[in-house]
Amino acid sequence: MKLKHLIIPTMAVCIMTGCSSGRNIKVMTYNIHSGIRSDKVPDFRGQAGIIRAEKPDVAALQEVARFHRDTPELDLPLELGKAAGMYCHFAPAKIRPDRWEYGVGMLSRKPTEFIEKVFLPVPGNIEPRCFAVYRLPGDPVCYLVVTHLSYRGECPGDDEVRMESVKTIKNYLDKNNFYPAILGGDLNCTRDTAALKYLAEYGDIWNDTDPRPITSLKSQCQIDYICTFPKGRFKLKKFYVVNDLTASDHCPVVAELVLYQNK
């Protein structure tokens, strides 16, 4: 598969760290609500400030928009990357006739290879969904998958739609041998759903903790996750939720991971 270098350079301010005992990777997943605060005021700078303060090596982003109806001149992924001091990439799942684009994205502290955007199998009458795949620089190599699954109640049988989506992601990783891998996303799943249980069979769900954190203002439960594959390949140093439901209607979720050489 031919890799495509589509990362937009803004500013790189630090690097992913590594040591003889393993490679340290700080990962964030964050639904940024199209750069709009939870009080519906457009303002991506608060989100950028949180990302800048947390200093993740990579940030998986959902609800990324360009030229949103409330900010029709704003190229959000580009400006968010600049404000956070990171490289950015945007993978739209939906492009409207009025230029409004909407999808997932990624911020990184080092230039990162974008591999592919893959659309997920969802009914044609609901919002299109996708996942984006990146190869993260460093040794040992690893991959980042960013996604945003269909929300609960979006269509009849939405649990099955999410299950087919996670199976599609898993089958893609298997087919291309894109392991070890990190999955960051708004999965719109709770811990007792079949889709999350399926992922837990093959990998580690690092923020699957008690008490269950609230990561979504609307859902009032945990629906944002960081997962790694295969099971046992990564170790967790620290996990936490940034308790801020003002800058966006979702909290950023952070995991500090160590990736060891495959033995």
C-alpha positions as CSV (number, residue, x, y, z in Angstrom):
1,M,0.0,0.0,0.0
2,K,1.3,3.4,-1.0
3,L,1.6,5.8,1.9
4,K,0.4,9.4,1.3
5,H,2.1,12.3,3.0
6,L,-0.8,14.6,3.7
7,I,0.0,16.0,7.1
8,I,-0.3,19.8,7.1
9,P,2.7,21.3,8.9
10,T,2.0,23.9,11.5
11,M,4.6,23.7,14.3
12,A,6.3,20.8,16.1
13,V,7.5,21.7,19.5
14,C,8.6,18.4,21.1
15,I,9.1,14.7,20.2
16,M,7.8,11.4,21.3
17,T,10.1,9.9,23.8
18,G,11.6,6.4,24.0
19,C,14.0,4.5,26.1
20,S,15.6,1.1,26.3
21,S,12.7,-0.2,28.4
22,G,10.0,0.9,26.0
23,R,8.6,3.7,24.0
24,N,6.5,6.2,25.8
25,I,3.5,7.6,24.0
26,K,1.0,10.1,25.5
27,V,-2.4,9.8,23.7
28,M,-5.4,12.0,23.9
29,T,-8.8,11.4,22.3
30,Y,-11.1,14.5,22.2
31,N,-14.5,15.2,20.5
32,I,-14.0,18.9,19.8
33,H,-17.7,19.6,18.9
34,S,-16.7,21.5,15.6
35,G,-14.7,24.0,17.7
36,I,-17.8,25.1,19.5
37,R,-18.1,25.4,23.3
38,S,-20.8,23.5,25.2
39,D,-22.7,26.8,25.5
40,K,-22.8,26.9,21.7
41,V,-20.4,29.8,21.3
42,P,-17.8,29.1,18.6
43,D,-14.3,29.2,20.2
44,F,-11.7,26.6,19.4
45,R,-9.0,28.4,21.4
46,G,-10.2,26.9,24.7
47,Q,-9.8,23.4,23.2
48,A,-6.4,24.4,21.9
49,G,-5.4,25.6,25.3
50,I,-6.3,22.3,26.9
51,I,-4.4,20.3,24.3
52,R,-1.4,22.6,24.6
53,A,-1.4,22.2,28.4
54,E,-1.7,18.4,28.3
55,K,1.1,18.0,25.8
56,P,0.0,14.8,24.1
57,D,2.2,13.2,21.5
58,V,-0.9,12.5,19.5
59,A,-4.5,13.6,19.8
60,A,-7.3,11.7,18.1
61,L,-10.1,14.2,17.2
62,Q,-13.7,13.7,16.5
63,E,-16.4,16.2,15.2
64,V,-13.7,18.1,13.3
65,A,-15.2,20.7,10.9
66,R,-14.0,23.0,8.1
67,F,-16.1,26.0,7.2
68,H,-18.9,25.1,9.6
69,R,-22.2,27.0,9.2
70,D,-21.4,28.9,12.5
71,T,-17.8,29.7,11.4
72,P,-17.9,29.6,7.6
73,E,-14.4,31.0,7.0
74,L,-12.7,28.9,9.6
75,D,-10.4,26.0,8.6
76,L,-10.6,24.5,12.1
77,P,-8.1,21.6,11.8
78,L,-5.4,24.0,10.4
79,E,-6.0,26.7,13.0
80,L,-6.4,24.3,15.9
81,G,-3.0,22.8,14.9
82,K,-1.4,26.2,14.9
83,A,-2.9,27.2,18.2
84,A,-1.9,23.9,19.8
85,G,1.6,24.0,18.3
86,M,1.2,20.6,16.5
87,Y,1.0,19.1,13.1
88,C,-2.6,18.4,11.9
89,H,-4.5,16.2,9.5
90,F,-8.2,16.1,8.6
91,A,-10.2,13.2,7.2
92,P,-13.7,14.3,6.2
93,A,-16.6,11.8,6.3
94,K,-19.1,14.3,4.9
95,I,-18.7,17.2,2.5
96,R,-21.7,19.5,1.9
97,P,-22.4,21.7,-1.1
98,D,-21.8,24.8,1.0
99,R,-18.1,23.8,1.6
100,W,-18.9,22.5,5.2
101,E,-16.8,19.4,5.8
102,Y,-17.1,17.2,8.8
103,G,-15.2,14.2,10.1
104,V,-12.2,13.1,12.2
105,G,-8.7,14.3,12.5
106,M,-5.4,14.0,14.3
107,L,-2.8,16.3,15.9
108,S,0.8,15.2,16.4
109,R,4.0,16.6,17.7
110,K,6.1,15.0,14.9
111,P,5.3,14.7,11.2
112,T,3.1,11.6,10.8
113,E,2.2,9.5,7.8
114,F,-1.4,9.4,6.8
115,I,-2.1,6.0,5.4
116,E,-5.8,5.9,4.5
117,K,-9.4,6.9,5.2
118,V,-11.9,4.1,5.2
119,F,-15.7,4.6,5.3
120,L,-17.6,2.5,7.7
121,P,-20.7,0.4,6.8
122,V,-23.6,2.5,8.0
123,P,-27.1,2.7,6.5
124,G,-27.4,5.2,3.7
125,N,-30.0,7.4,5.4
126,I,-27.7,8.3,8.4
127,E,-24.6,10.4,8.8
128,P,-21.6,8.8,7.0
129,R,-18.8,7.6,9.3
130,C,-15.2,6.8,8.7
131,F,-11.9,5.9,10.4
132,A,-8.5,7.3,9.6
133,V,-5.2,5.4,9.9
134,Y,-1.7,6.9,10.6
135,R,1.7,5.5,11.1
136,L,3.3,7.1,14.1
137,P,7.1,7.8,13.8
138,G,9.4,6.1,16.2
139,D,10.7,2.7,17.2
140,P,9.0,0.3,17.6
141,V,6.6,1.4,14.9
142,C,2.9,1.7,15.8
143,Y,-0.3,2.9,14.2
144,L,-3.1,5.3,15.2
145,V,-6.7,4.8,14.3
146,V,-9.2,7.6,14.8
147,T,-12.9,7.1,14.5
148,H,-16.4,8.4,15.6
149,L,-19.1,5.7,15.6
150,S,-22.8,6.3,15.0
151,Y,-24.6,7.7,18.0
152,R,-27.2,5.8,20.1
153,G,-30.7,6.2,18.7
154,E,-29.4,7.4,15.3
155,C,-31.2,4.6,13.5
156,P,-33.0,1.3,14.3
157,G,-30.6,-1.4,15.3
158,D,-27.8,1.1,15.9
159,D,-26.0,-1.3,18.3
160,E,-25.6,-3.7,15.3
161,V,-24.3,-0.7,13.2
162,R,-21.6,0.0,15.8
163,M,-20.7,-3.7,16.0
164,E,-20.2,-3.9,12.3
165,S,-18.1,-0.7,12.4
166,V,-15.7,-2.1,15.1
167,K,-15.4,-5.4,13.2
168,T,-14.6,-3.5,10.0
169,I,-11.8,-1.7,11.9
170,K,-10.4,-4.9,13.4
171,N,-10.5,-6.7,10.0
172,Y,-8.7,-3.8,8.4
173,L,-5.9,-4.0,11.0
174,D,-5.7,-7.8,10.5
175,K,-5.6,-7.6,6.7
176,N,-2.8,-5.0,6.7
177,N,-1.0,-6.2,9.8
178,F,-1.1,-2.7,11.2
179,Y,0.0,-3.7,14.7
180,P,0.7,-2.6,17.3
181,A,-2.2,-0.1,17.1
182,I,-3.9,2.6,19.2
183,L,-7.6,3.3,18.6
184,G,-8.9,6.7,19.9
185,G,-12.4,7.7,19.4
186,D,-15.9,8.7,20.4
187,L,-17.3,5.2,20.2
188,N,-20.8,6.0,21.5
189,C,-20.6,2.8,23.5
190,T,-20.9,2.1,27.2
191,R,-19.0,-0.7,28.9
192,D,-21.9,-3.2,28.6
193,T,-22.4,-2.8,24.8
194,A,-21.5,-5.6,22.4
195,A,-19.2,-3.5,20.3
196,L,-17.0,-2.6,23.3
197,K,-17.0,-6.2,24.5
198,Y,-15.8,-7.2,21.1
199,L,-12.9,-4.8,21.2
200,A,-12.0,-6.0,24.7
201,E,-11.6,-9.6,23.3
202,Y,-8.6,-8.5,21.2
203,G,-7.2,-5.5,22.9
204,D,-7.0,-3.4,26.1
205,I,-9.5,-0.6,26.8
206,W,-7.4,1.6,29.0
207,N,-10.1,4.0,30.2
208,D,-12.5,1.2,31.1
209,T,-12.3,2.1,34.8
210,D,-14.4,2.3,37.9
211,P,-15.9,4.6,38.9
212,R,-17.0,5.1,35.3
213,P,-16.0,8.7,34.2
214,I,-18.4,11.0,32.5
215,T,-16.9,12.1,29.2
216,S,-20.0,13.4,27.4
217,L,-22.3,16.2,28.6
218,K,-25.3,14.9,26.6
219,S,-24.8,11.2,27.4
220,Q,-23.7,11.8,31.1
221,C,-21.5,8.6,30.8
222,Q,-18.3,7.3,29.4
223,I,-18.4,7.0,25.6
224,D,-14.9,8.2,24.6
225,Y,-12.1,5.5,24.7
226,I,-8.5,4.8,24.1
227,C,-7.8,1.2,23.2
228,T,-4.6,-0.7,22.1
229,F,-4.0,-3.8,20.1
230,P,-3.0,-6.6,20.4
231,K,-3.9,-7.3,24.0
232,G,-0.9,-7.0,26.3
233,R,1.4,-5.2,23.9
234,F,1.1,-1.8,25.6
235,K,1.3,-1.0,29.3
236,L,-0.5,1.8,31.0
237,K,1.5,4.3,33.1
238,K,-1.4,6.7,33.7
239,F,-5.0,7.4,32.7
240,Y,-7.2,10.3,33.4
241,V,-10.1,12.4,32.1
242,V,-9.6,16.2,31.8
243,N,-12.6,17.4,33.7
244,D,-13.7,20.2,31.3
245,L,-17.2,20.2,29.7
246,T,-17.0,23.8,28.8
247,A,-14.5,24.1,26.0
248,S,-16.5,21.2,24.3
249,D,-19.4,19.0,25.2
250,H,-16.9,16.2,25.6
251,C,-14.0,15.8,28.0
252,P,-10.6,15.0,26.7
253,V,-9.4,11.5,27.7
254,V,-5.7,10.9,28.1
255,A,-3.6,7.7,28.4
256,E,0.2,7.6,29.0
257,L,1.3,4.3,27.4
258,V,4.5,2.3,27.1
259,L,5.0,0.2,24.0
260,Y,7.6,-2.5,24.3
261,Q,9.4,-4.4,21.6
262,N,7.6,-7.5,20.5
263,K,9.3,-10.5,22.2
